Amino acid sequence: MQAEGAPAPARHRPGLDGARGVAVAAVVAYHLELVPGGFVGVDVFFVLSGFLITGLVLDEVAATRAVSLRAFWGRRVRRLVPAVLVVVPTVVLVALGWGWPDDQRRDLGLDAIATLTWWANWRQAHGASYWDSGENPFRHAWSLSIEEQFYLLWPLAVVGIVALVVARRRRRPGSLAVPLGAVAAALAAASATWMVVLSHRLDDGDLSRVYVGTDTRAFAPLAGCALACWVRARRSAPARRGVVLVGGLIGAGALGWAVAALEVDDPATYRHGLLVAVTLAAILVVRAAGLAEGRDRDPLALVTTSGVARHLGRRSYAIYLWSWPVQVLVAFRWPGIERPVLVVATVVIALVLAEVSHHLVEAPLRHRSGWAAAPARRRPAWAAGGLVAVAAIAASLSTAEPPPKHETVEAEEAAREALRPPPSTEAGTADGGLRVMLAGDSVAWTYGYYRPHGDELPEGIASVDSRAIIGCGLLAGEGWGYPLHGDGPFVRPAAGACADQPEAERLGLEGQPDVVLLFPGAWEWSDAESPDGRVVAARSPEMRDLVVERLLRKARAADAAGARTVIAQWACPGPESAPPLRDPAYLAWIDDVIAETAAEGRAAGLDVEVLEASPAVCTDGEAQGTPTPERAAATGGEIHVVSFEGGRWLWDAWLAPGLLAT
């Protein structure tokens, strides 16, 4: 996110304010899912940062033949830190006050620390995928971190080049522009090349590392640096406005296409160099906007020098900081909010907070004016901001609880456990009882992990043997892919671990269970891509046939081992479940498929039954209804079991009675 932090140039360029305003509007629209490619606004911010900062550095060198690192970094701190010191603790405290989940508070606190200390992008690069972390109110801080890291490192390069220039007695004011521009262009080219190379080395699901990495995104601010140097070096040959204008219009057209069509998680965005093309387009726009004046009548100038665009541009830093956390918190506080209402609420609240931040926090501390003119007021304000931030983060960390086990166990670990030797075939209790084997993905895994043990097993249940592997749907073990967000690109979930699924189930059947309990449904809601690249549409007749055939294949294997098969109904998922998993149309489809599987299995002579929802778990026993309070507590309002207490209750109230009755 653009955060210009140095004193304004002698001649203010209104078009650059407007370009920044249009860019932040695109980013907010992207966050609100109004446009798919609005994230390219960040690349415009990056180019602007490099362009403006390098221009100011060149002015300073021309005047003093040196660069004051202390002054430079001091201006960055006064520009960037005050707003962040307000946003971070406010967001944390509001989240805690609105009941942020205990098992997510540790991540909330760590994300807040990463935002304040400018390493959020690397935390995201080595943690949850950027585009899979929608509930993180500090997800957008990755770009701020890249900018601050750039502000830390680029002046050091400038100082080194200045020392070389002065040592060679090249004291002309513009003499630094050529060598500095050459270094910036070379580094930009290296970063862009590395982005393309690394994106080809990584799997589709890992490309958020390319999106948020400093090394792979530095080409945009460095391109802005090279542009500033090129402009300065050509001062003796003024640019032809017509040529610059045509270039700006071409760049604006390219950016407009990117905003409308580019996808952040599309591998082509990185592997085909489309982000590099976006940066080149941003260079053309920034160059043209830098020459735009309010009296100009060309299309680009009319947009970038308009009052609205310039107003948004001057507050773009605060708008960027506030808009995403506001969107996340509003959606969290009112989970059923209609999208148009969410859009309006986010925009209005963010604009109001940005205005307040600009007038009461950013401008006074940046310029040491107004209430912050006197050190006696300014210094305590800095200290208070730091203390409040520390207190808010401490509150988040101290009230955190560990996340449910299924959120921390890797699929490979679950696979190793599922491949253990077959259990003893002796009865687990003196008076016998059912020997149950579980199979499925993370849902089945949690029912197995949080099951009661020993004397706590429900009456009539002798033992429970889980052969489930996290992340492995019915087709995953055969190399099928599932879309990352329901609409592509397709990824192979835990491909290595899922390949062990058939062997894990075979070992479980060697233990001669009485019943095999299956939990389908968590992956079957979406399209799927076969190993040969053929896509089968969700809820299509072909998908129905695939699900039925795979379930019957498991039932036949169970029958050969002397066990009957029970398929758990996809019963009343809670409000915290992913939206597709609680879509009424999907619920009806998957439960119909399960019923059809049982009917076809019985017609083929197999012992296949359905474990239906009961009034204990679903209100009025309706599988497509709402979970009972006890079921909601046991699953955290979603589909996985989240505690041993919840697991014992579900086995006592639903699974054991249902298995004994079928």
C-alpha positions as CSV (number, residue, x, y, z in Angstrom):
1,M,0.0,0.0,0.0
2,Q,1.3,3.4,-0.9
3,A,2.4,5.4,2.0
4,E,4.4,8.4,0.8
5,G,6.4,9.6,3.7
6,A,8.7,12.4,2.7
7,P,8.0,16.2,2.4
8,A,6.1,17.0,-0.7
9,P,8.0,18.0,-3.8
10,A,8.4,21.7,-4.7
11,R,5.7,21.3,-7.4
12,H,2.8,19.3,-6.2
13,R,1.5,16.8,-8.8
14,P,-2.3,16.4,-8.3
15,G,-2.5,13.6,-10.9
16,L,-0.5,11.3,-8.6
17,D,-2.9,11.9,-5.8
18,G,-5.7,10.9,-8.1
19,A,-3.9,7.8,-9.3
20,R,-3.5,6.8,-5.8
21,G,-7.2,7.4,-5.1
22,V,-8.3,5.3,-8.0
23,A,-5.9,2.5,-7.0
24,V,-7.3,2.3,-3.4
25,A,-10.8,2.3,-4.7
26,A,-9.9,-0.8,-6.9
27,V,-8.3,-2.5,-3.9
28,V,-11.4,-2.0,-1.7
29,A,-13.6,-3.2,-4.5
30,Y,-11.5,-6.3,-4.8
31,H,-11.8,-7.0,-1.1
32,L,-15.5,-6.6,-1.4
33,E,-15.5,-9.1,-4.3
34,L,-16.9,-6.5,-6.7
35,V,-14.1,-7.0,-9.1
36,P,-11.7,-9.9,-9.4
37,G,-8.5,-8.0,-10.2
38,G,-8.7,-5.0,-8.1
39,F,-5.6,-6.2,-6.2
40,V,-3.5,-4.7,-9.0
41,G,-4.1,-1.4,-7.3
42,V,-1.4,-2.4,-4.9
43,D,1.1,-2.6,-7.8
44,V,0.2,1.0,-8.6
45,F,0.9,1.9,-5.0
46,F,4.3,0.1,-5.2
47,V,5.3,2.0,-8.4
48,L,4.2,5.3,-6.9
49,S,6.2,4.6,-3.7
50,G,9.4,4.0,-5.6
51,F,8.8,6.9,-8.0
52,L,8.1,9.5,-5.2
53,I,10.7,8.4,-2.7
54,T,13.5,8.2,-5.3
55,G,12.5,11.6,-6.6
56,L,12.9,13.1,-3.1
57,V,16.2,11.3,-2.6
58,L,17.5,12.7,-5.9
59,D,16.4,16.2,-4.8
60,E,18.3,15.8,-1.5
61,V,21.4,14.5,-3.2
62,A,21.3,17.4,-5.6
63,A,21.2,19.8,-2.8
64,T,23.6,18.2,-0.3
65,R,25.5,15.5,-2.2
66,A,24.4,13.1,0.6
67,V,21.4,11.2,2.0
68,S,20.5,11.5,5.7
69,L,19.3,8.1,6.7
70,R,18.1,9.3,10.0
71,A,16.0,12.0,8.4
72,F,14.7,9.6,5.8
73,W,13.7,6.9,8.2
74,G,12.3,9.4,10.6
75,R,9.9,10.7,7.9
76,R,8.9,7.1,7.2
77,V,8.1,6.5,10.9
78,R,6.0,9.6,11.2
79,R,4.1,8.8,8.0
80,L,3.5,5.1,8.6
81,V,3.4,4.3,12.3
82,P,0.8,6.6,13.8
83,A,-2.1,5.3,11.8
84,V,-1.0,1.7,12.4
85,L,-0.7,2.3,16.1
86,V,-4.4,3.3,16.1
87,V,-5.7,0.7,13.7
88,V,-4.1,-2.4,15.2
89,P,-5.1,-2.1,18.9
90,T,-8.6,-0.9,17.8
91,V,-9.2,-3.9,15.6
92,V,-7.9,-6.3,18.2
93,L,-10.0,-4.9,21.0
94,V,-13.1,-4.7,18.9
95,A,-12.6,-8.3,17.8
96,L,-12.1,-9.5,21.4
97,G,-15.1,-7.5,22.5
98,W,-17.3,-9.1,19.8
99,G,-16.3,-12.6,20.8
100,W,-13.4,-13.5,18.5
101,P,-13.0,-17.3,18.8
102,D,-10.6,-18.3,21.6
103,D,-8.8,-20.7,19.3
104,Q,-8.1,-17.9,16.8
105,R,-6.9,-15.3,19.3
106,R,-3.3,-16.4,19.2
107,D,-3.2,-15.9,15.4
108,L,-4.9,-12.5,15.9
109,G,-2.2,-11.4,18.4
110,L,0.7,-12.7,16.2
111,D,-0.8,-11.0,13.1
112,A,-1.1,-7.8,15.0
113,I,2.6,-8.0,16.1
114,A,3.6,-8.8,12.5
115,T,1.7,-5.8,11.2
116,L,3.3,-3.5,13.7
117,T,6.8,-4.8,13.1
118,W,6.5,-5.0,9.3
119,W,7.0,-8.8,8.6
120,A,3.4,-9.7,8.0
121,N,4.1,-10.8,4.4
122,W,6.7,-13.4,5.5
123,R,4.4,-14.6,8.2
124,Q,1.8,-15.2,5.5
125,A,4.3,-16.6,3.1
126,H,5.1,-19.4,5.6
127,G,1.6,-19.8,7.1
128,A,-1.9,-20.0,5.7
129,S,-2.2,-19.1,2.1
130,Y,-3.0,-15.4,1.5
131,W,-6.2,-16.2,-0.3
132,D,-7.3,-18.8,2.3
133,S,-7.0,-16.4,5.2
134,G,-10.2,-14.4,4.8
135,E,-11.0,-14.1,8.5
136,N,-7.6,-12.5,9.2
137,P,-8.3,-8.8,9.8
138,F,-4.6,-8.0,9.1
139,R,-4.4,-10.0,5.9
140,H,-3.8,-6.8,3.9
141,A,-0.7,-5.9,6.0
142,W,1.5,-7.9,3.7
143,S,1.9,-4.9,1.3
144,L,2.7,-2.5,4.1
145,S,5.5,-4.8,5.2
146,I,7.0,-5.0,1.7
147,E,6.9,-1.2,1.5
148,E,8.6,-0.7,4.9
149,Q,11.2,-3.3,4.0
150,F,11.8,-1.4,0.8
151,Y,12.1,1.9,2.7
152,L,14.7,0.2,5.0
153,L,16.9,-1.3,2.3
154,W,16.7,1.1,-0.7
155,P,18.2,4.1,1.0
156,L,21.2,1.9,2.0
157,A,21.7,1.2,-1.7
158,V,21.4,4.9,-2.5
159,V,24.0,5.8,0.1
160,G,26.4,3.3,-1.4
161,I,25.9,4.7,-4.9
162,V,26.2,8.3,-3.7
163,A,29.5,7.4,-2.0
164,L,30.8,6.1,-5.3
165,V,29.6,9.1,-7.3
166,V,31.1,11.6,-4.9
167,A,34.4,9.6,-4.7
168,R,34.7,9.9,-8.4
169,R,34.0,13.7,-8.1
170,R,30.9,13.5,-10.3
171,R,29.2,16.4,-8.5
172,R,26.7,17.4,-11.1
173,P,23.1,17.5,-9.7
174,G,21.8,14.9,-12.1
175,S,24.8,12.7,-12.1
176,L,23.3,10.2,-9.6
177,A,20.2,9.5,-11.7
178,V,21.9,7.3,-14.3
179,P,23.8,4.9,-12.0
180,L,20.9,4.7,-9.5
181,G,18.4,4.1,-12.3
182,A,20.6,1.4,-13.8
183,V,20.8,-0.4,-10.4
184,A,17.1,-0.1,-9.8
185,A,16.3,-1.4,-13.3
186,A,18.7,-4.4,-12.9
187,L,17.2,-5.3,-9.5
188,A,13.7,-4.9,-10.8
189,A,14.5,-7.3,-13.7
190,A,16.0,-9.8,-11.3
191,S,13.0,-9.7,-9.0
192,A,10.5,-10.1,-11.9
193,T,12.5,-13.0,-13.3
194,W,12.6,-14.7,-10.0
195,M,8.9,-14.3,-9.6
196,V,8.3,-16.2,-12.8
197,V,10.9,-18.8,-12.1
198,L,9.7,-19.5,-8.5
199,S,6.0,-19.6,-9.6
200,H,6.9,-22.4,-12.0
201,R,8.7,-24.3,-9.2
202,L,5.8,-24.1,-6.8
203,D,2.5,-26.0,-6.9
204,D,-0.6,-24.1,-7.7
205,G,-1.7,-24.1,-4.1
206,D,1.5,-22.5,-2.9
207,L,1.6,-19.5,-5.2
208,S,0.6,-17.1,-2.4
209,R,4.3,-17.2,-1.5
210,V,5.0,-15.5,-4.8
211,Y,2.2,-13.0,-4.3
212,V,3.4,-11.8,-0.8
213,G,7.2,-12.3,-1.0
214,T,9.4,-9.3,-0.9
215,D,11.8,-10.9,-3.3
216,T,9.1,-11.6,-5.8
217,R,7.3,-8.3,-5.5
218,A,10.1,-5.8,-5.2
219,F,10.2,-5.3,-9.0
220,A,7.2,-2.9,-8.8
221,P,8.7,-0.3,-6.3
222,L,12.1,-0.7,-8.0
223,A,10.5,0.0,-11.4
224,G,9.1,3.2,-9.8
225,C,12.7,4.0,-8.7
226,A,14.0,3.5,-12.2
227,L,11.2,5.6,-13.6
228,A,12.1,8.5,-11.3
229,C,15.7,8.3,-12.3
230,W,14.9,8.2,-16.0
231,V,12.7,11.3,-15.7
232,R,15.4,13.1,-13.8
233,A,18.1,12.1,-16.3
234,R,16.0,13.5,-19.1
235,R,15.3,16.9,-17.6
236,S,17.2,18.5,-20.3
237,A,15.0,16.9,-22.9
238,P,11.4,17.5,-21.7
239,A,8.9,14.7,-22.5
240,R,6.5,15.1,-25.3
241,R,3.2,15.3,-23.6
242,G,1.4,13.7,-26.5
243,V,3.6,10.6,-26.3
244,V,3.3,10.4,-22.6
245,L,-0.5,10.8,-22.7
246,V,-0.9,8.0,-25.3
247,G,1.3,5.8,-23.1
248,G,-0.8,6.7,-20.1
249,L,-4.0,5.8,-21.9
250,I,-2.6,2.4,-23.0
251,G,-1.4,1.7,-19.4
252,A,-4.8,2.7,-18.0
253,G,-6.6,0.4,-20.5
254,A,-4.3,-2.5,-19.5
255,L,-4.9,-1.8,-15.8
256,G,-8.7,-1.6,-16.5
257,W,-8.6,-5.0,-18.1
258,A,-6.6,-6.4,-15.3
259,V,-9.0,-5.1,-12.7
260,A,-11.9,-6.7,-14.6
261,A,-10.3,-10.0,-15.6
262,L,-7.2,-11.0,-13.6
263,E,-7.5,-13.6,-10.8
264,V,-5.2,-13.5,-7.8
265,D,-5.0,-17.3,-7.5
266,D,-4.7,-18.0,-11.2
267,P,-1.2,-19.5,-11.8
268,A,-1.0,-17.6,-15.2
269,T,-0.9,-14.3,-13.2
270,Y,2.6,-15.3,-12.1
271,R,3.9,-17.9,-14.5
272,H,3.0,-15.9,-17.6
273,G,4.4,-12.6,-16.2
274,L,1.0,-10.9,-16.1
275,L,2.0,-9.1,-12.8
276,V,5.1,-7.8,-14.6
277,A,2.8,-6.5,-17.4
278,V,0.7,-4.8,-14.7
279,T,3.7,-3.0,-13.4
280,L,4.7,-1.8,-16.8
281,A,1.2,-0.5,-17.3
282,A,1.4,1.2,-13.9
283,I,4.7,2.9,-15.0
284,L,2.9,4.4,-18.0
285,V,0.0,5.6,-15.9
286,V,2.2,7.1,-13.2
287,R,4.4,8.9,-15.7
288,A,1.3,10.4,-17.4
289,A,-0.5,11.2,-14.2
290,G,2.7,13.0,-12.9
291,L,2.2,15.6,-15.8
292,A,-1.5,15.9,-15.4
293,E,-2.9,19.3,-14.4
294,G,-6.4,20.3,-13.4
295,R,-6.8,22.3,-16.6
296,D,-6.0,19.4,-18.8
297,R,-9.0,17.8,-20.6
298,D,-7.6,14.5,-21.7
299,P,-9.4,11.4,-20.2
300,L,-6.6,10.4,-17.8
301,A,-6.2,13.9,-16.4
302,L,-9.9,14.3,-16.0
303,V,-10.0,11.2,-13.8
304,T,-6.7,11.6,-11.8
305,T,-7.2,15.3,-11.1
306,S,-10.8,15.1,-10.1
307,G,-11.7,16.2,-6.7
308,V,-13.0,12.8,-5.6
309,A,-10.0,10.9,-6.8
310,R,-7.5,13.4,-5.2
311,H,-9.4,13.3,-1.9
312,L,-9.3,9.5,-1.8
313,G,-5.7,9.6,-2.8
314,R,-4.7,11.9,0.1
315,R,-6.4,9.5,2.5
316,S,-5.5,6.3,0.7
317,Y,-3.2,5.0,3.4
318,A,-5.9,5.2,6.1
319,I,-8.6,3.9,3.8
320,Y,-6.4,0.9,3.0
321,L,-5.6,0.3,6.6
322,W,-9.2,0.5,7.8
323,S,-11.3,-0.9,5.0
324,W,-10.3,-4.6,5.2
325,P,-10.5,-4.9,9.0
326,V,-13.9,-3.2,9.0
327,Q,-15.2,-5.6,6.4
328,V,-14.0,-8.6,8.3
329,L,-15.3,-7.4,11.7
330,V,-18.7,-6.4,10.3
331,A,-19.1,-9.8,8.6
332,F,-18.0,-11.5,11.8
333,R,-20.4,-9.5,14.0
334,W,-23.4,-10.0,11.7
335,P,-22.7,-13.2,9.8
336,G,-26.0,-13.2,8.0
337,I,-25.5,-9.7,6.7
338,E,-26.6,-9.2,3.0
339,R,-23.7,-8.4,0.7
340,P,-25.1,-5.0,-0.5
341,V,-25.4,-4.0,3.2
342,L,-21.9,-5.2,3.9
343,V,-20.5,-3.2,0.9
344,V,-22.2,0.0,2.0
345,A,-21.3,-0.4,5.7
346,T,-17.6,-1.2,4.9
347,V,-17.2,1.8,2.6
348,V,-19.0,4.3,4.8
349,I,-17.3,3.2,8.1
350,A,-13.8,3.0,6.4
351,L,-14.2,6.5,4.9
352,V,-15.3,8.0,8.2
353,L,-12.5,6.4,10.1
354,A,-9.9,7.4,7.5
355,E,-11.1,11.0,7.7
356,V,-10.8,11.0,11.5
357,S,-7.4,9.3,11.3
358,H,-6.1,11.8,8.7
359,H,-7.1,14.9,10.6
360,L,-6.5,13.8,14.2
361,V,-3.6,11.4,14.0
362,E,-1.7,11.2,10.7
363,A,-1.4,14.9,9.7
364,P,-0.6,16.2,13.2
365,L,2.1,13.7,14.0
366,R,3.5,13.7,10.5
367,H,3.9,17.5,10.3
368,R,4.2,18.1,14.0
369,S,1.3,20.5,13.8
370,G,-1.9,21.2,15.7
371,W,-2.2,19.3,18.9
372,A,1.1,17.5,18.1
373,A,3.1,20.7,17.7
374,A,4.4,20.6,21.2
375,P,6.8,17.8,22.3
376,A,5.0,17.7,25.7
377,R,1.9,16.4,23.9
378,R,3.5,14.5,21.0
379,R,5.8,12.3,23.0
380,P,3.2,11.0,25.5
381,A,0.9,10.3,22.5
382,W,3.5,8.1,21.0
383,A,4.0,6.3,24.3
384,A,0.3,5.9,24.9
385,G,-0.2,4.4,21.4
386,G,2.6,1.9,22.0
387,L,1.2,0.9,25.4
388,V,-2.3,0.4,24.2
389,A,-1.1,-1.7,21.3
390,V,1.0,-3.9,23.7
391,A,-2.0,-4.2,26.1
392,A,-4.4,-5.2,23.3
393,I,-2.0,-7.8,21.9
394,A,-1.4,-9.2,25.4
395,A,-5.1,-9.5,26.0
396,S,-5.5,-11.4,22.7
397,L,-2.6,-13.8,23.5
398,S,-3.5,-14.4,27.1
399,T,-7.1,-15.4,26.4
400,A,-6.1,-17.7,23.5
401,E,-6.8,-21.4,23.5
402,P,-5.2,-24.0,21.3
403,P,-7.1,-24.6,18.0
404,P,-8.9,-27.9,17.4
405,K,-6.5,-30.8,16.7
406,H,-7.6,-31.2,13.1
407,E,-6.5,-27.6,12.3
408,T,-2.9,-28.4,13.5
409,V,-2.3,-31.9,12.4
410,E,-0.7,-32.3,9.0
411,A,-2.3,-34.8,6.5
412,E,1.0,-36.7,6.4
413,E,0.9,-37.2,10.2
414,A,-2.7,-38.4,10.0
415,A,-1.7,-40.8,7.2
416,R,1.1,-42.3,9.2
417,E,-1.3,-42.9,12.1
418,A,-3.8,-44.5,9.7
419,L,-1.2,-46.9,8.4
420,R,-0.6,-48.5,11.8
421,P,-0.9,-52.3,12.0
422,P,-4.4,-53.9,12.2
423,P,-6.0,-53.9,15.6
424,S,-6.5,-57.1,17.6
425,T,-9.6,-59.1,16.5
426,E,-10.5,-59.9,20.1
427,A,-13.6,-58.2,21.6
428,G,-12.8,-55.0,23.4
429,T,-15.3,-55.6,26.3
430,A,-16.3,-58.7,28.3
431,D,-19.8,-58.8,26.9
432,G,-18.8,-58.0,23.3
433,G,-20.1,-55.0,21.4
434,L,-19.6,-53.4,18.0
435,R,-16.1,-53.0,16.7
436,V,-16.3,-49.8,14.6
437,M,-13.9,-48.7,11.9
438,L,-14.1,-45.0,10.7
439,A,-13.1,-43.9,7.2
440,G,-13.2,-40.5,5.5
441,D,-11.5,-37.2,5.7
442,S,-11.0,-34.6,8.5
443,V,-14.7,-34.9,9.6
444,A,-14.3,-38.7,10.3
445,W,-10.8,-38.0,11.7
446,T,-12.2,-35.7,14.4
447,Y,-14.9,-38.3,15.3
448,G,-12.1,-40.8,15.8
449,Y,-9.6,-38.5,17.6
450,Y,-12.1,-37.1,20.1
451,R,-13.8,-40.5,20.6
452,P,-14.3,-41.8,24.1
453,H,-11.8,-44.4,25.3
454,G,-11.8,-47.5,27.4
455,D,-14.5,-47.5,30.1
456,E,-15.9,-44.2,28.6
457,L,-17.0,-46.0,25.4
458,P,-20.8,-46.0,25.0
459,E,-22.6,-49.2,26.0
460,G,-22.6,-51.6,23.0
461,I,-19.4,-50.2,21.4
462,A,-16.4,-52.4,22.0
463,S,-13.8,-50.4,20.1
464,V,-13.3,-47.6,17.6
465,D,-10.5,-47.8,15.0
466,S,-10.0,-44.6,12.9
467,R,-8.5,-45.0,9.4
468,A,-9.5,-41.5,8.3
469,I,-6.9,-39.1,6.7
470,I,-7.3,-35.3,6.9
471,G,-7.9,-33.7,3.5
472,C,-8.8,-36.9,1.6
473,G,-12.2,-36.9,0.0
474,L,-13.7,-39.8,-1.8
475,L,-11.7,-39.1,-5.0
476,A,-8.5,-37.6,-3.6
477,G,-6.8,-41.0,-3.1
478,E,-7.0,-41.5,-6.9
479,G,-5.3,-38.2,-7.7
480,W,-8.4,-36.1,-8.4
481,G,-8.1,-32.4,-7.8
482,Y,-10.5,-30.0,-6.1
483,P,-10.8,-26.2,-6.7
484,L,-9.1,-24.0,-4.2
485,H,-12.2,-21.8,-3.9
486,G,-14.9,-23.7,-5.7
487,D,-14.1,-22.2,-9.1
488,G,-10.4,-23.1,-9.7
489,P,-7.6,-23.5,-10.0
490,F,-7.7,-27.2,-9.1
491,V,-5.2,-28.6,-6.5
492,R,-4.5,-32.1,-5.3
493,P,-5.3,-32.0,-1.6
494,A,-2.5,-33.6,0.4
495,A,-1.8,-35.7,-2.6
496,G,0.9,-37.8,-1.0
497,A,-1.1,-38.6,2.1
498,C,-4.3,-39.3,0.2
499,A,-2.4,-41.9,-1.9
500,D,-2.2,-44.0,1.4
501,Q,-5.9,-43.9,1.9
502,P,-6.7,-47.3,0.3
503,E,-3.9,-49.1,2.2
504,A,-5.0,-47.5,5.5
505,E,-8.6,-48.8,5.0
506,R,-7.3,-52.3,4.0
507,L,-5.3,-52.5,7.2
508,G,-8.3,-51.4,9.2
509,L,-10.5,-54.2,7.6
510,E,-7.9,-56.8,8.5
511,G,-8.9,-56.1,12.1
512,Q,-12.3,-57.6,11.3
513,P,-14.6,-54.7,12.3
514,D,-18.3,-55.3,12.7
515,V,-19.2,-52.0,11.0
516,V,-17.5,-49.5,8.8
517,L,-18.7,-45.9,9.4
518,L,-18.2,-43.5,6.5
519,F,-18.5,-39.7,6.5
520,P,-18.7,-38.4,2.9
521,G,-19.7,-34.8,2.0
522,A,-16.9,-32.4,3.0
523,W,-15.3,-32.5,-0.4
524,E,-18.1,-33.6,-2.6
525,W,-19.8,-30.2,-2.9
526,S,-17.5,-28.9,-5.6
527,D,-16.3,-29.6,-9.1
528,A,-13.6,-32.2,-9.4
529,E,-10.8,-32.7,-11.9
530,S,-9.7,-36.2,-12.9
531,P,-6.0,-37.1,-13.2
532,D,-6.3,-36.7,-17.0
533,G,-7.7,-33.1,-16.7
534,R,-11.4,-33.8,-17.2
535,V,-13.6,-31.7,-15.0
536,V,-16.8,-33.2,-13.5
537,A,-19.3,-30.6,-12.4
538,A,-20.7,-30.4,-8.9
539,R,-24.0,-32.1,-8.4
540,S,-24.1,-33.3,-11.9
541,P,-25.4,-36.8,-12.8
542,E,-21.7,-37.8,-13.5
543,M,-20.7,-36.6,-10.0
544,R,-23.6,-38.5,-8.5
545,D,-22.4,-41.7,-10.2
546,L,-18.8,-41.1,-9.1
547,V,-19.8,-40.7,-5.4
548,V,-22.2,-43.6,-5.4
549,E,-19.6,-45.9,-7.1
550,R,-16.8,-45.0,-4.7
551,L,-19.1,-45.5,-1.6
552,L,-20.2,-48.8,-3.0
553,R,-16.6,-49.8,-3.6
554,K,-15.9,-49.2,0.1
555,A,-19.1,-51.2,1.0
556,R,-18.0,-54.1,-1.1
557,A,-14.5,-54.1,0.6
558,A,-16.3,-54.0,4.0
559,D,-18.6,-56.9,3.0
560,A,-15.6,-59.0,1.9
561,A,-14.1,-58.5,5.4
562,G,-17.4,-59.5,7.1
563,A,-18.5,-56.0,8.1
564,R,-21.6,-54.0,7.3
565,T,-21.4,-50.4,6.1
566,V,-23.1,-47.4,7.6
567,I,-23.0,-44.0,5.9
568,A,-23.5,-40.9,8.1
569,Q,-26.0,-38.5,6.8
570,W,-24.7,-35.0,6.1
571,A,-26.6,-33.6,9.1
572,C,-27.3,-30.0,9.9
573,P,-23.9,-28.3,9.5
574,G,-23.5,-25.3,11.8
575,P,-23.4,-21.6,10.8
576,E,-19.6,-21.5,11.0
577,S,-19.3,-24.1,8.3
578,A,-18.1,-23.0,4.9
579,P,-21.1,-21.6,2.9
580,P,-21.1,-24.3,0.3
581,L,-21.3,-27.0,3.0
582,R,-24.5,-25.5,4.4
583,D,-26.1,-24.7,1.1
584,P,-29.7,-26.2,1.2
585,A,-29.4,-27.3,-2.4
586,Y,-26.1,-29.2,-1.6
587,L,-27.5,-30.7,1.6
588,A,-30.5,-32.1,-0.3
589,W,-28.2,-33.4,-3.0
590,I,-25.6,-35.2,-0.9
591,D,-28.2,-36.8,1.4
592,D,-30.2,-38.0,-1.6
593,V,-26.9,-39.5,-3.0
594,I,-26.3,-41.2,0.3
595,A,-29.8,-42.6,0.4
596,E,-29.4,-43.8,-3.2
597,T,-26.1,-45.5,-2.4
598,A,-27.7,-47.4,0.4
599,A,-30.6,-48.5,-1.8
600,E,-28.3,-49.6,-4.6
601,G,-26.1,-51.4,-2.1
602,R,-28.9,-53.4,-0.6
603,A,-30.2,-54.2,-4.1
604,A,-26.8,-55.7,-4.8
605,G,-26.9,-57.8,-1.6
606,L,-24.7,-55.6,0.5
607,D,-25.5,-54.6,4.1
608,V,-25.5,-50.8,3.7
609,E,-27.5,-48.5,6.0
610,V,-27.7,-44.7,6.5
611,L,-27.0,-43.2,9.9
612,E,-29.7,-40.5,9.9
613,A,-29.9,-37.3,11.8
614,S,-31.6,-37.5,15.2
615,P,-33.4,-34.9,17.4
616,A,-30.3,-35.1,19.6
617,V,-28.1,-33.4,16.9
618,C,-30.5,-31.7,14.5
619,T,-33.5,-29.7,15.7
620,D,-36.6,-31.8,15.1
621,G,-34.4,-34.4,13.6
622,E,-34.2,-32.5,10.3
623,A,-30.9,-33.1,8.5
624,Q,-31.3,-29.8,6.6
625,G,-32.3,-27.9,9.7
626,T,-30.2,-26.3,12.4
627,P,-28.0,-28.1,14.9
628,T,-29.1,-28.4,18.5
629,P,-27.2,-26.3,21.1
630,E,-25.3,-29.5,22.2
631,R,-24.3,-30.4,18.7
632,A,-23.3,-26.8,18.0
633,A,-21.1,-26.8,21.1
634,A,-19.5,-30.1,20.2
635,T,-18.6,-28.9,16.7
636,G,-17.9,-25.3,17.3
637,G,-20.8,-24.4,15.1
638,E,-19.3,-26.1,12.1
639,I,-18.8,-29.8,11.0
640,H,-15.7,-31.0,12.9
641,V,-15.7,-32.2,16.4
642,V,-13.6,-29.8,18.4
643,S,-13.2,-31.3,21.9
644,F,-13.1,-34.5,23.8
645,E,-16.3,-33.5,25.7
646,G,-18.0,-32.9,22.4
647,G,-16.8,-36.2,21.0
648,R,-18.1,-38.1,24.0
649,W,-21.4,-36.4,23.7
650,L,-21.8,-37.1,20.0
651,W,-20.9,-40.8,20.5
652,D,-23.3,-41.2,23.4
653,A,-26.2,-39.2,21.9
654,W,-25.9,-40.0,18.2
655,L,-23.3,-42.4,16.8
656,A,-23.6,-45.3,19.2
657,P,-27.4,-45.3,19.3
658,G,-27.6,-45.0,15.6
659,L,-25.1,-47.7,14.9
660,L,-26.8,-50.1,17.3
661,A,-30.2,-49.4,15.7
662,T,-29.2,-49.9,12.1
